[in-house]
Amino acid sequence: MVALSRRDMLLALSALPFLPQAALAEDFIDLDWTDLRPEGEVVIPRELQGLVSHDGPDLSNQQPVSTGVRSDWNGAIVRLPGFIVPIDYVGTAVSAFILVPYAGACIHVPPPPANQLVFVTTEIPYESKGLYEPVNVTGMFGVAAMSTHLAQIGYALSADNIEPYRS
């Protein structure tokens, strides 16, 4: 049996706050938006998604029907890149937002299908640089059918880490 000194025990305990960050750096699944669509779902090519006129009438109520969601990553820690559409603030920081696959989604153009939208919540509000800021979000992921004033949403992510997008 190995006896730990009080000093060794305090040193080990002082490292505990850094363990989740270290684990987070390596223990996640990198997802792409194509991973969230069921096989065979028709997709609007990315190069056409941004070509809708923003000067016309609001088209956000014309959300395409989703053909379903995938539960492959329910409860898994994932990282997903996307753009912020704020829903709720604490002061000037965002505490809840919709993560969307391309800039412009959900405001003046029809939102993507529900299986291409992720509702993100965070305990530590994120100081966003503005609407459609590109970010990487890491946290626990799952299927969660919900409705907001902007769109129907198919997934939820409880964010442990939100950072500016880096490929």
KAURSUL-V944662 format. One record per run of one state. SS is the DSSP state (A for helix, B for strand, O for the rest). FROM is the first residue (numbers start at 0). LEN is the number of residues. If there is no record, write none. Layout:
# KAURSUL-V944662
ss	from	len
SS	FROM	LEN
SS	FROM	LEN
This chain:
# KAURSUL-V944662
ss	from	len
O	0	5
A	5	21
O	26	2
B	28	3
O	31	1
A	32	4
O	36	9
A	45	4
O	49	27
B	76	14
O	90	2
B	92	8
O	100	13
A	113	3
B	116	10
O	126	7
B	133	14
O	147	4
B	151	13
O	164	3
